[in-house]
Amino acid sequence: MVKILKDIRVIELGTYITGPAAAMHLADLGADVIKVERPETGDPFRAFKGGLYSPHYQTYNRNKRSIALDTKNADDMAVLLDLVAGADVFIQNFRPGVAEKLGVGEKDLHKVNPQLIYCAISGFGQSGPSRDRPAFDTVAQAASGYLRLLTPPANPRVIGPAIADAVTGQYAALGIMAALLERVKTGKGRRLDISMLEAMAHFNLDSFTHYYSVGEVMGPLSRPVVSQSYTFECSDGKWIAIHMSSPTKFWEGLLEATGQQALATDPRFSERLERIKHQDDLIKVFTPIFQSDTRDAWCDKLLAHEVPHSPAYDSDEALEDPQAKHLKLAVSTHHPEMGDSTTVRAPYSFDHEPDLDVLPPPTLDQHGEEIRNELKRSKTG
């Protein structure tokens, strides 16, 4: 597939997730992303489970090149500035003020390259009373009101993946794309500031809209009750998920698939608003029903009656689904040192063609010599 951003160069001075995730989205679209890392240790996420190639690091660093540079070393700093001079985008996710101390603040780099799109990702923003607070994923989820929508009311504990980190990276990439589009017309660079708090507050827009519109403070069950969403365990211990939304035909299809047509006249379930009020009762009715047969059997029955559903897969199952295989979601990569691996391709298909060519995450400084030689050739040629 054509690499849409093949002529865009991105310099990433990022660690952990938000900065690397933003750069990865651009890399997935074909941008030449150069990941600048500390010598010897690199991105701290490399060693999250020991070594320098943890699965955490791998998740957000494919399709990139790595060079190790010490910004305190004058020669290395000169290499970094040379890279910036020929780049289109610079991404960092330091705490406010750190980039300036390192000599890679916006003003420093715009002197080198006025057309640069400079993206600064932070936890709480570049100003304000929480400016200097440390922030990680859970902190941003909590501060934005999102964590309460995921946490079980009883025995509360943090669950789920690093949503705030990933979402902030996506918003940063979207903002960068907008700035690049504008630059085509103006020829001028931009500074893009985005914080995890701002990104997650926007991602949590539905919750705030309900509060400001009708005074409703949403909780973990607010959406699934209204959307009539369910998860049931089947006889084989596997789960199935159902989402009926508002069309009556889906409720009727569920009754047909499960042989529970008599519930159509039950006053607790006869109308959608009543089903919303009595969802707990409905769950009690259907829980033993779904436990009476296997997940595959229920999927066949629900599909026959066009009920929106899916097996609730674990990660070892999802990409083995026939549709996932048809879409070629899982792709193989080969690293000359780390060997073969499998990842998930980017979700885009341009002109009906998905991009199945994914480069494995680089080892530390894997492309250092290559990148330095490119800089030398650009100066002499």
One Martini backbone bead per residue (centre of mass of N, CA, C, O) as a GRO file, in nm:
protein
  381
    1MET     BB    1   0.099   0.034   0.017
    2VAL     BB    2   0.069   0.353   0.031
    3LYS     BB    3   0.256   0.597   0.196
    4ILE     BB    4   0.109   0.879   0.281
    5LEU     BB    5   0.370   0.988   0.485
    6LYS     BB    6   0.658   0.949   0.334
    7ASP     BB    7   0.745   1.280   0.346
    8ILE     BB    8   0.747   1.252   0.661
    9ARG     BB    9   0.924   1.380   0.944
   10VAL     BB   10   0.986   1.236   1.273
   11ILE     BB   11   1.063   1.353   1.601
   12GLU     BB   12   1.115   1.147   1.890
   13LEU     BB   13   1.097   1.248   2.251
   14GLY     BB   14   0.985   0.966   2.391
   15THR     BB   15   0.792   0.808   2.660
   16TYR     BB   16   0.624   0.534   2.689
   17ILE     BB   17   0.319   0.646   2.538
   18THR     BB   18   0.208   0.917   2.420
   19GLY     BB   19   0.439   0.991   2.226
   20PRO     BB   20   0.482   0.713   2.086
   21ALA     BB   21   0.187   0.688   1.988
   22ALA     BB   22   0.176   0.933   1.805
   23ALA     BB   23   0.413   0.839   1.623
   24MET     BB   24   0.293   0.566   1.536
   25HIS     BB   25   0.053   0.672   1.373
   26LEU     BB   26   0.239   0.806   1.162
   27ALA     BB   27   0.399   0.551   1.088
   28ASP     BB   28   0.150   0.386   0.989
   29LEU     BB   29   0.128   0.618   0.746
   30GLY     BB   30   0.464   0.646   0.663
   31ALA     BB   31   0.638   0.784   0.845
   32ASP     BB   32   0.953   0.906   0.944
   33VAL     BB   33   1.050   0.772   1.247
   34ILE     BB   34   1.262   0.916   1.498
   35LYS     BB   35   1.397   0.768   1.779
   36VAL     BB   36   1.506   0.933   2.064
   37GLU     BB   37   1.761   0.808   2.286
   38ARG     BB   38   1.913   0.688   2.540
   39PRO     BB   39   2.188   0.570   2.627
   40GLU     BB   40   2.163   0.216   2.710
   41THR     BB   41   1.837   0.253   2.801
   42GLY     BB   42   1.633   0.436   2.692
   43ASP     BB   43   1.330   0.372   2.698
   44PRO     BB   44   1.181   0.275   2.991
   45PHE     BB   45   0.977   0.069   2.851
   46ARG     BB   46   1.183  -0.150   2.774
   47ALA     BB   47   1.220  -0.235   3.107
   48PHE     BB   48   0.937  -0.324   3.233
   49LYS     BB   49   1.040  -0.658   3.199
   50GLY     BB   50   1.306  -0.634   3.119
   51GLY     BB   51   1.535  -0.539   2.942
   52LEU     BB   52   1.491  -0.385   2.583
   53TYR     BB   53   1.192  -0.559   2.483
   54SER     BB   54   0.917  -0.506   2.572
   55PRO     BB   55   0.580  -0.526   2.513
   56HIS     BB   56   0.528  -0.233   2.582
   57TYR     BB   57   0.723  -0.111   2.379
   58GLN     BB   58   0.625  -0.255   2.118
   59THR     BB   59   0.334  -0.136   2.092
   60TYR     BB   60   0.461   0.190   2.033
   61ASN     BB   61   0.735   0.117   1.811
   62ARG     BB   62   0.668   0.078   1.534
   63ASN     BB   63   0.793   0.198   1.236
   64LYS     BB   64   1.086   0.268   1.347
   65ARG     BB   65   1.370   0.459   1.436
   66SER     BB   66   1.690   0.434   1.612
   67ILE     BB   67   1.857   0.678   1.829
   68ALA     BB   68   2.139   0.753   2.026
   69LEU     BB   69   2.124   1.042   2.250
   70ASP     BB   70   2.311   1.299   2.420
   71THR     BB   71   2.213   1.618   2.508
   72LYS     BB   72   2.491   1.682   2.678
   73ASN     BB   73   2.621   1.633   2.410
   74ALA     BB   74   2.735   1.824   2.161
   75ASP     BB   75   2.735   1.625   1.922
   76ASP     BB   76   2.453   1.506   1.971
   77MET     BB   77   2.301   1.774   1.959
   78ALA     BB   78   2.377   1.833   1.666
   79VAL     BB   79   2.226   1.593   1.549
   80LEU     BB   80   1.945   1.670   1.647
   81LEU     BB   81   1.934   1.946   1.499
   82ASP     BB   82   1.965   1.827   1.218
   83LEU     BB   83   1.705   1.666   1.226
   84VAL     BB   84   1.515   1.906   1.274
   85ALA     BB   85   1.584   2.069   1.015
   86GLY     BB   86   1.449   1.806   0.837
   87ALA     BB   87   1.175   1.830   0.973
   88ASP     BB   88   0.814   1.831   1.055
   89VAL     BB   89   0.822   1.679   1.342
   90PHE     BB   90   0.782   1.722   1.706
   91ILE     BB   91   0.799   1.495   1.993
   92GLN     BB   92   0.691   1.548   2.338
   93ASN     BB   93   0.650   1.411   2.706
   94PHE     BB   94   0.720   1.615   2.910
   95ARG     BB   95   0.745   1.804   3.151
   96PRO     BB   96   0.714   2.110   3.217
   97GLY     BB   97   1.044   2.250   3.122
   98VAL     BB   98   1.235   2.017   3.028
   99ALA     BB   99   1.292   2.083   2.732
  100GLU     BB  100   1.434   2.352   2.789
  101LYS     BB  101   1.669   2.226   2.955
  102LEU     BB  102   1.757   2.045   2.693
  103GLY     BB  103   1.717   2.235   2.423
  104VAL     BB  104   1.391   2.146   2.311
  105GLY     BB  105   1.226   2.377   2.273
  106GLU     BB  106   1.040   2.559   2.076
  107LYS     BB  107   1.236   2.800   2.031
  108ASP     BB  108   1.484   2.633   1.965
  109LEU     BB  109   1.357   2.477   1.710
  110HIS     BB  110   1.245   2.726   1.545
  111LYS     BB  111   1.527   2.834   1.478
  112VAL     BB  112   1.597   2.582   1.299
  113ASN     BB  113   1.260   2.532   1.231
  114PRO     BB  114   0.985   2.719   1.141
  115GLN     BB  115   0.807   2.459   1.013
  116LEU     BB  116   0.761   2.323   1.270
  117ILE     BB  117   0.587   2.069   1.440
  118TYR     BB  118   0.515   2.122   1.782
  119CYS     BB  119   0.477   1.862   2.029
  120ALA     BB  120   0.320   1.888   2.357
  121ILE     BB  121   0.300   1.650   2.615
  122SER     BB  122   0.087   1.625   2.901
  123GLY     BB  123  -0.096   1.592   3.188
  124PHE     BB  124  -0.212   1.920   3.276
  125GLY     BB  125  -0.038   2.117   3.130
  126GLN     BB  126   0.143   2.439   3.094
  127SER     BB  127  -0.065   2.538   3.317
  128GLY     BB  128  -0.133   2.581   3.643
  129PRO     BB  129  -0.171   2.411   3.949
  130SER     BB  130  -0.103   2.113   3.788
  131ARG     BB  131   0.147   2.127   3.599
  132ASP     BB  132   0.369   1.952   3.799
  133ARG     BB  133   0.223   1.699   3.798
  134PRO     BB  134   0.221   1.378   3.801
  135ALA     BB  135   0.142   1.153   3.514
  136PHE     BB  136  -0.078   0.890   3.450
  137ASP     BB  137  -0.327   0.711   3.341
  138THR     BB  138  -0.499   0.694   3.605
  139VAL     BB  139  -0.493   0.994   3.667
  140ALA     BB  140  -0.643   1.090   3.411
  141GLN     BB  141  -0.897   0.926   3.447
  142ALA     BB  142  -0.976   1.050   3.720
  143ALA     BB  143  -0.970   1.363   3.648
  144SER     BB  144  -1.197   1.315   3.400
  145GLY     BB  145  -1.422   1.091   3.507
  146TYR     BB  146  -1.363   0.792   3.386
  147LEU     BB  147  -1.301   0.582   3.608
  148ARG     BB  148  -1.601   0.564   3.724
  149LEU     BB  149  -1.697   0.407   3.450
  150LEU     BB  150  -1.507   0.133   3.522
  151THR     BB  151  -1.557   0.098   3.820
  152PRO     BB  152  -1.647  -0.094   4.057
  153PRO     BB  153  -1.849  -0.016   4.316
  154ALA     BB  154  -1.752  -0.277   4.428
  155ASN     BB  155  -1.450  -0.317   4.502
  156PRO     BB  156  -1.249  -0.100   4.411
  157ARG     BB  157  -1.063  -0.102   4.095
  158VAL     BB  158  -0.833  -0.106   3.863
  159ILE     BB  159  -0.914  -0.133   3.513
  160GLY     BB  160  -0.768  -0.204   3.235
  161PRO     BB  161  -0.628  -0.021   3.010
  162ALA     BB  162  -0.437   0.252   2.867
  163ILE     BB  163  -0.645   0.484   2.770
  164ALA     BB  164  -0.525   0.769   2.812
  165ASP     BB  165  -0.266   0.728   2.659
  166ALA     BB  166  -0.386   0.641   2.384
  167VAL     BB  167  -0.577   0.881   2.337
  168THR     BB  168  -0.366   1.105   2.344
  169GLY     BB  169  -0.207   1.002   2.099
  170GLN     BB  170  -0.439   1.035   1.896
  171TYR     BB  171  -0.491   1.337   1.932
  172ALA     BB  172  -0.207   1.427   1.858
  173ALA     BB  173  -0.208   1.316   1.570
  174LEU     BB  174  -0.450   1.484   1.474
  175GLY     BB  175  -0.324   1.764   1.528
  176ILE     BB  176  -0.080   1.726   1.344
  177MET     BB  177  -0.236   1.687   1.080
  178ALA     BB  178  -0.368   1.967   1.083
  179ALA     BB  179  -0.100   2.129   1.080
  180LEU     BB  180   0.005   2.012   0.812
  181LEU     BB  181  -0.228   2.112   0.639
  182GLU     BB  182  -0.187   2.413   0.695
  183ARG     BB  183   0.115   2.436   0.596
  184VAL     BB  184   0.056   2.414   0.295
  185LYS     BB  185  -0.059   2.717   0.295
  186THR     BB  186   0.155   2.883   0.498
  187GLY     BB  187   0.452   2.756   0.587
  188LYS     BB  188   0.394   2.717   0.894
  189GLY     BB  189   0.436   2.660   1.205
  190ARG     BB  190   0.363   2.480   1.518
  191ARG     BB  191   0.204   2.464   1.836
  192LEU     BB  192   0.123   2.167   2.025
  193ASP     BB  193  -0.107   2.128   2.288
  194ILE     BB  194  -0.142   1.833   2.507
  195SER     BB  195  -0.341   1.671   2.744
  196MET     BB  196  -0.469   1.419   2.926
  197LEU     BB  197  -0.703   1.575   3.044
  198GLU     BB  198  -0.820   1.689   2.779
  199ALA     BB  199  -0.853   1.424   2.625
  200MET     BB  200  -1.038   1.276   2.836
  201ALA     BB  201  -1.262   1.485   2.851
  202HIS     BB  202  -1.341   1.453   2.552
  203PHE     BB  203  -1.385   1.142   2.561
  204ASN     BB  204  -1.607   1.215   2.805
  205LEU     BB  205  -1.851   1.375   2.674
  206ASP     BB  206  -2.110   1.218   2.741
  207SER     BB  207  -2.105   1.267   3.046
  208PHE     BB  208  -2.114   1.583   3.035
  209THR     BB  209  -2.371   1.614   2.871
  210HIS     BB  210  -2.561   1.485   3.077
  211TYR     BB  211  -2.505   1.682   3.304
  212TYR     BB  212  -2.565   1.962   3.151
  213SER     BB  213  -2.853   1.876   3.040
  214VAL     BB  214  -2.983   1.668   3.301
  215GLY     BB  215  -2.803   1.608   3.572
  216GLU     BB  216  -2.636   1.348   3.505
  217VAL     BB  217  -2.451   1.106   3.683
  218MET     BB  218  -2.253   0.885   3.563
  219GLY     BB  219  -2.201   0.536   3.547
  220PRO     BB  220  -2.112   0.214   3.472
  221LEU     BB  221  -2.440   0.154   3.391
  222SER     BB  222  -2.567   0.375   3.213
  223ARG     BB  223  -2.517   0.279   2.921
  224PRO     BB  224  -2.592  -0.033   2.922
  225VAL     BB  225  -2.886   0.013   2.998
  226VAL     BB  226  -2.976   0.194   2.756
  227SER     BB  227  -2.836   0.000   2.529
  228GLN     BB  228  -2.876  -0.295   2.594
  229SER     BB  229  -2.628  -0.445   2.747
  230TYR     BB  230  -2.457  -0.773   2.741
  231THR     BB  231  -2.319  -1.039   2.956
  232PHE     BB  232  -2.264  -1.393   2.904
  233GLU     BB  233  -2.245  -1.709   3.028
  234CYS     BB  234  -2.160  -2.019   2.922
  235SER     BB  235  -2.125  -2.362   2.943
  236ASP     BB  236  -1.799  -2.324   2.858
  237GLY     BB  237  -1.716  -2.030   2.999
  238LYS     BB  238  -1.797  -1.846   2.785
  239TRP     BB  239  -1.856  -1.537   2.625
  240ILE     BB  240  -2.130  -1.304   2.556
  241ALA     BB  241  -2.231  -1.027   2.349
  242ILE     BB  242  -2.497  -0.772   2.377
  243HIS     BB  243  -2.655  -0.520   2.144
  244MET     BB  244  -2.975  -0.355   2.100
  245SER     BB  245  -3.065  -0.094   2.171
  246SER     BB  246  -3.377   0.032   2.018
  247PRO     BB  247  -3.468  -0.175   1.829
  248THR     BB  248  -3.720  -0.406   1.846
  249LYS     BB  249  -3.609  -0.644   1.669
  250PHE     BB  250  -3.386  -0.734   1.870
  251TRP     BB  251  -3.564  -0.827   2.098
  252GLU     BB  252  -3.727  -1.029   1.931
  253GLY     BB  253  -3.479  -1.197   1.847
  254LEU     BB  254  -3.399  -1.290   2.129
  255LEU     BB  255  -3.659  -1.444   2.192
  256GLU     BB  256  -3.634  -1.642   1.960
  257ALA     BB  257  -3.345  -1.758   2.018
  258THR     BB  258  -3.441  -1.841   2.334
  259GLY     BB  259  -3.756  -1.905   2.374
  260GLN     BB  260  -3.891  -1.609   2.510
  261GLN     BB  261  -4.178  -1.491   2.408
  262ALA     BB  262  -4.334  -1.442   2.682
  263LEU     BB  263  -4.181  -1.167   2.756
  264ALA     BB  264  -4.350  -0.969   2.574
  265THR     BB  265  -4.588  -0.957   2.818
  266ASP     BB  266  -4.407  -0.854   3.024
  267PRO     BB  267  -4.416  -0.558   3.199
  268ARG     BB  268  -4.096  -0.537   3.238
  269PHE     BB  269  -4.042  -0.594   2.892
  270SER     BB  270  -4.244  -0.471   2.670
  271GLU     BB  271  -4.068  -0.212   2.707
  272ARG     BB  272  -3.784  -0.040   2.690
  273LEU     BB  273  -3.812   0.133   2.951
  274GLU     BB  274  -3.866  -0.120   3.123
  275ARG     BB  275  -3.601  -0.266   3.065
  276ILE     BB  276  -3.428  -0.051   3.193
  277LYS     BB  277  -3.552  -0.072   3.483
  278HIS     BB  278  -3.522  -0.419   3.455
  279GLN     BB  279  -3.233  -0.538   3.403
  280ASP     BB  280  -3.177  -0.724   3.641
  281ASP     BB  281  -3.411  -0.915   3.579
  282LEU     BB  282  -3.320  -0.994   3.296
  283ILE     BB  283  -3.051  -1.120   3.380
  284LYS     BB  284  -3.177  -1.342   3.559
  285VAL     BB  285  -3.324  -1.483   3.326
  286PHE     BB  286  -3.068  -1.523   3.114
  287THR     BB  287  -2.837  -1.663   3.261
  288PRO     BB  288  -2.939  -1.968   3.257
  289ILE     BB  289  -2.987  -1.984   2.955
  290PHE     BB  290  -2.685  -1.942   2.860
  291GLN     BB  291  -2.584  -2.191   3.046
  292SER     BB  292  -2.722  -2.421   2.843
  293ASP     BB  293  -2.495  -2.331   2.631
  294THR     BB  294  -2.284  -2.261   2.396
  295ARG     BB  295  -2.138  -2.010   2.236
  296ASP     BB  296  -2.165  -2.109   1.946
  297ALA     BB  297  -2.464  -2.172   1.961
  298TRP     BB  298  -2.558  -1.883   2.025
  299CYS     BB  299  -2.441  -1.746   1.779
  300ASP     BB  300  -2.618  -1.894   1.575
  301LYS     BB  301  -2.893  -1.800   1.685
  302LEU     BB  302  -2.847  -1.491   1.675
  303LEU     BB  303  -2.779  -1.474   1.374
  304ALA     BB  304  -3.052  -1.589   1.267
  305HIS     BB  305  -3.192  -1.319   1.430
  306GLU     BB  306  -3.019  -1.052   1.413
  307VAL     BB  307  -2.836  -1.021   1.669
  308PRO     BB  308  -2.631  -0.819   1.830
  309HIS     BB  309  -2.307  -0.980   1.840
  310SER     BB  310  -2.038  -1.144   2.040
  311PRO     BB  311  -1.776  -1.277   2.121
  312ALA     BB  312  -1.586  -1.264   2.423
  313TYR     BB  313  -1.278  -1.217   2.373
  314ASP     BB  314  -0.965  -1.303   2.382
  315SER     BB  315  -0.646  -1.251   2.259
  316ASP     BB  316  -0.629  -1.567   2.161
  317GLU     BB  317  -0.903  -1.525   1.962
  318ALA     BB  318  -0.979  -1.271   1.792
  319LEU     BB  319  -0.770  -1.321   1.535
  320GLU     BB  320  -0.928  -1.609   1.464
  321ASP     BB  321  -1.146  -1.490   1.338
  322PRO     BB  322  -1.272  -1.492   1.028
  323GLN     BB  323  -1.284  -1.181   0.993
  324ALA     BB  324  -0.998  -1.115   1.090
  325LYS     BB  325  -0.863  -1.289   0.872
  326HIS     BB  326  -0.982  -1.149   0.625
  327LEU     BB  327  -0.850  -0.861   0.721
  328LYS     BB  328  -0.559  -0.904   0.825
  329LEU     BB  329  -0.477  -0.810   1.126
  330ALA     BB  330  -0.255  -1.013   1.137
  331VAL     BB  331   0.101  -0.958   1.144
  332SER     BB  332   0.422  -1.013   1.028
  333THR     BB  333   0.754  -0.996   1.170
  334HIS     BB  334   1.114  -0.908   1.123
  335HIS     BB  335   1.402  -0.934   1.325
  336PRO     BB  336   1.740  -0.976   1.309
  337GLU     BB  337   1.755  -1.020   1.637
  338MET     BB  338   1.444  -1.090   1.759
  339GLY     BB  339   1.272  -1.186   1.527
  340ASP     BB  340   0.965  -1.307   1.531
  341SER     BB  341   0.636  -1.145   1.491
  342THR     BB  342   0.318  -1.018   1.613
  343THR     BB  343   0.064  -0.795   1.486
  344VAL     BB  344  -0.135  -0.506   1.434
  345ARG     BB  345  -0.265  -0.348   1.201
  346ALA     BB  346  -0.367  -0.091   1.058
  347PRO     BB  347  -0.707   0.028   0.992
  348TYR     BB  348  -0.629   0.115   0.707
  349SER     BB  349  -0.789   0.166   0.374
  350PHE     BB  350  -0.657   0.249   0.066
  351ASP     BB  351  -0.817   0.172  -0.202
  352HIS     BB  352  -0.879  -0.125  -0.064
  353GLU     BB  353  -0.582  -0.119   0.089
  354PRO     BB  354  -0.400  -0.266   0.309
  355ASP     BB  355  -0.137  -0.249   0.550
  356LEU     BB  356   0.104  -0.527   0.580
  357ASP     BB  357   0.364  -0.342   0.632
  358VAL     BB  358   0.558  -0.413   0.918
  359LEU     BB  359   0.777  -0.285   1.146
  360PRO     BB  360   0.969  -0.352   1.387
  361PRO     BB  361   1.085  -0.274   1.666
  362PRO     BB  362   1.354  -0.117   1.773
  363THR     BB  363   1.648  -0.123   1.872
  364LEU     BB  364   1.887   0.025   2.032
  365ASP     BB  365   2.039   0.208   1.788
  366GLN     BB  366   1.992   0.058   1.513
  367HIS     BB  367   2.004   0.352   1.325
  368GLY     BB  368   2.243   0.541   1.390
  369GLU     BB  369   2.439   0.516   1.150
  370GLU     BB  370   2.238   0.562   0.924
  371ILE     BB  371   2.150   0.850   1.010
  372ARG     BB  372   2.428   0.984   1.008
  373ASN     BB  373   2.482   0.929   0.707
  374GLU     BB  374   2.246   1.095   0.599
  375LEU     BB  375   2.346   1.367   0.708
  376LYS     BB  376   2.610   1.375   0.553
  377ARG     BB  377   2.488   1.362   0.267
  378SER     BB  378   2.311   1.622   0.292
  379LYS     BB  379   2.566   1.815   0.325
  380THR     BB  380   2.726   1.716   0.052
  381GLY     BB  381   2.466   1.697  -0.167
   0.00000   0.00000   0.00000
